[in-house]
Structure formats: structure tokens, C-alpha cells
Amino acid sequence: MTTRQRERATERHAAIDRADPRPLHQQVYEDLLASIRDGKVPLRGKLPSERELVSLYDVSRITVRHAVRELIRQGVVRSQPGKGLYVAENGKGFELEVLRSFTSTALASGRVPGHRLLRLEVVKASLEISRPLFLAPASNVIVLSRLRLLDGVPVVLQTDWVPASRAPGLTDLDWSVANRSLYAELREIYGIQPRRGQTTLSARLASESEAEMLELPRPAAVLTVDQIAFDERDRPINMTALVHHPDRYPLTLLQSATGDFREY
């Protein structure tokens, strides 16, 4: 091992604190993510191999694989078979994917996600909410409303409705924590995995409160996105209503050569 490799190994080992209550794979993931954000690994740059990461962090292969799998799932890195892992390149817009969270999309674009909690409570669902979620009238649903931020700037108003029976205790989590992802919590705590979804796009004038929170001049147009995600048994997981700042958070849709939109 060269002198520089020893220095890098010492630097990386210092990033892992075995007294830290966070799992080792989480520490490795966060350190790699910080390196990418700081530009130590540039866009389109290649990550060290699995063997090198094991040596640099002094952890097991399973730990490294878990951390790298999360980077791939978040869209921060892309796997090129036979070549390795590379940092994903920023796009001009934010790709619309029903089953991908705001946090994942932001990280994949090299941006820093954040949010301000606006509302969190359990309510009786109106028919407009209960019907799309296949619930009985007046069933309990969790309402989670947030102002989503990119690099500290307001870009999207997001409201989610989740059947309370499917996610008991979801309101007990601290949703003021930065980068808390609803889909990540549903997957990790409740074992709920989105498999397909449907989206409706529209546009309208922003309300006074929407314009104020998104820092838009009046009158202003906003892009609205309504989504429903389903699990492997085609049961609705959540319904989402989004109000987008048209300039700060433009959307892109990918089409195949056959003319079909990509499905997620």
C-alpha cells in the first residue's frame, strides 16, 4: 500500500465510529454521499471498487454492499456492468417518477433536499380521499403536508394521505428531521414497497398561500401533480398532491422509441 493509500485509509477509518448508534452501513453511505456532494468524487467519476471500499472503511463486504445499494436506489450512482459504479450526472429537469421520492430525486440531481413540516395529523377521510385509497367513508387517514426545499429554496408543496391502518405510529416519527422520506419509512418500518403508480398532471393559478410559500409573484401559474402508489397486491399505499414551482422544479418525462412513457 502506498503512502497516499495509507492516508486515505486512515481518513476513511476516522469516518467510521463503532460507538455510534447508527449502523455501519449507514455511516458508510453518509460518508460516501458527503464525498460526492463535496466534489471529492465528481459527476461521472468512478467510485472505488468494493474491495477498495472494504479496505478504506475497514468494514465487511456486506456492509459496503448495503451502503452502495442505497446509493444506487437513491439514484446518486449508476452501475455500469463490467466497469463499476459512477456518480450520476445532473439532468436539466427533474425526472418524474411515481415511485421515487423527492429526497431520492434531489440527491440524484446533486442537490440538497430539505423540508418544512406544515401539517401532520390523523383525520377522517372525505370521499375525495377515501375513494381513491379504496377505503370506507370516514376512515382514518394520516395527512402529511410539507414544503419541500432544494438547497434551502422552496420548490414544491406536497401533501400525502396514507391509510392510518397501514402505518400505525407514523405520526409519532419526528418529521421535522431533514431528508426524512415517507417511502423510506414505509419500506423500512412497515415493509410496504411501492410497485406501480399513476400520475395526473395539470396546471392552474396559485392560491395566495401557495404563491407566498413558493415565493411566486401574483398572479402565477403552478404545475400540479396528483399521484397514487400501489403495492404488489394493487392496494393503494398513499395519495399525493404536489404543487410545483414551474421554474425552480421543472419536470421531464422520458419516452421510449415506441412512444410509450417509461413506467415506474
C-alpha positions, 0 to 999 in steps of 0.5 A: 500500500502506498503512502497516499493509500495509507492516508486515505485509509486512515481518513476513511477509518476516522469516518467510521465510529463503532460507538455510534448508534447508527449502523455501519452501513449507514455511516458508510453511505453518509460518508460516501454521499458527503464525498460526492456532494463535496466534489471529492468524487465528481459527476461521472467519476468512478467510485472505488471498487468494493474491495477498495471500499472494504479496505478504506472503511475497514468494514465487511463486504456486506456492509459496503454492499448495503451502503452502495445499494442505497446509493444506487436506489437513491439514484446518486450512482449508476452501475455500469456492468463490467466497469463499476459504479459512477456518480450520476450526472445532473439532468436539466429537469427533474425526472418524474417518477411515481415511485421515487421520492423527492429526497431520492430525486434531489440527491440524484440531481446533486442537490440538497433536499430539505423540508418544512413540516406544515401539517401532520395529523390523523383525520377522517377521510372525505370521499375525495380521499377515501375513494381513491385509497379504496377505503370506507367513508370516514376512515382514518387517514394520516395527512402529511403536508410539507414544503419541500426545499432544494438547497434551502429554496422552496420548490414544491408543496406536497401533501400525502394521505396514507391509510392510518391502518397501514402505518400505525405510529407514523405520526409519532416519527419526528418529521421535522428531521431533514431528508426524512422520506415517507417511502423510506419509512414505509419500506423500512418500518412497515415493509410496504414497497411501492410497485406501480403508480399513476400520475395526473398532471395539470396546471392552474393559478396559485392560491395566495398561500401557495404563491407566498410559500413558493415565493411566486409573484401574483398572479402565477401559474403552478404545475400540479401533480396528483399521484397514487402508489400501489403495492404488489397486491394493487392496494393503494399505499398513499395519495399525493398532491404536489404543487410545483414551482414551474421554474425552480422544479421543472419536470421531464418525462422520458419516452421510449422509441415506441412512444410509450412513457417509461413506467415506474 
